[in-house]
Every structure is written in C-alpha cells, then in structure tokens.
Amino acid sequence: MELKVNQDNCLGCGVCVVACPVNASISPEVAGGHGSKTTDIIMMVENGVIKLFSPDKCTKCGTCQLFCPTDAIWLE
C-alpha cells in the first residue's frame, strides 16, 4: 500500500498533518496545529496543498484518510 494525494481535492486545511500519529511523534508541535520545524514528517501543507515529504515513514494506519474532509488523501 502507498499513500496518495489528489491535489485537485485538497483544501490545504492540514487536518491530515495534525491527525497523523507518526507526524506528531516526529514533530510534536504539529499536534498543536503548528507548522513542523522539520521536513522529516510524512506530509505537510506547502503552498496551500499537502505535499508528501517522507511517505516511507507511513505506518498505513489510515488516520489521515479518516479525517480528510474531501477524501484527498488515501492509501492505495
């Protein structure tokens, strides 16, 4: 399985970034809704859309997909 993002559906709201337990463990400030200080996290908002930085760190838990209001991110 692989993490996919549909940029056309992405609102850039960042809910997936905050919801992701791996992101929060790598960069704790993310859990509080603040921008990450590192690009070692799986995904973050860049230029108004989600960009995948380290998808290899994804544990395939599906939390991001669960919280995305537009189904713009999913596991395939």
C-alpha positions in Angstrom: 0.0 0.0 0.0 1.0 3.5 -0.7 -0.1 7.0 0.4 -1.7 9.0 -2.3 -2.9 12.6 -2.5 -5.3 14.1 -5.0 -4.2 17.8 -5.2 -7.4 18.8 -7.0 -9.5 17.8 -3.9 -7.0 19.1 -1.3 -8.1 22.2 0.6 -4.7 22.6 2.3 -6.5 22.5 5.6 -3.8 20.4 7.3 -6.2 18.2 9.2 -4.3 15.1 8.0 -0.9 16.6 9.1 -2.3 17.1 12.6 -4.2 13.8 12.8 -1.2 11.7 11.7 0.3 9.9 14.8 3.6 9.5 13.1 3.9 13.2 12.3 3.1 14.0 16.0 5.8 11.6 17.2 8.4 13.0 14.9 7.5 16.7 15.3 5.4 17.3 18.5 4.5 20.9 17.6 2.4 19.5 14.7 -0.2 18.0 17.2 -0.9 21.5 18.5 -1.7 22.7 15.0 1.6 24.5 14.5 3.9 24.0 11.5 6.6 21.4 11.7 10.1 22.5 12.3 11.4 19.6 10.2 10.6 18.0 6.8 11.2 14.5 8.3 7.4 14.2 8.8 5.2 12.3 6.3 3.3 15.2 4.9 2.7 18.9 5.5 0.9 21.9 3.9 3.1 23.7 1.3 1.8 26.4 -1.0 -1.8 25.6 0.1 -1.8 21.9 -0.6 -0.5 18.8 1.0 3.0 17.7 0.0 4.4 14.3 0.8 7.9 14.5 2.3 8.6 11.1 3.9 5.8 8.8 2.8 8.2 5.8 3.5 7.6 6.6 7.3 3.8 5.9 6.9 2.5 3.0 9.0 -0.6 2.7 6.8 -2.9 3.4 9.8 -5.4 5.3 7.7 -5.9 8.1 10.2 -5.2 10.9 7.7 -7.8 9.4 5.3 -10.4 9.1 8.1 -10.1 12.8 9.0 -9.8 14.3 5.5 -13.0 16.3 4.7 -12.6 15.9 0.9 -11.1 12.4 0.6 -8.0 14.0 -0.9 -5.6 11.6 0.8 -5.8 7.8 0.9 -4.0 4.5 1.0 -3.9 2.6 -2.3 
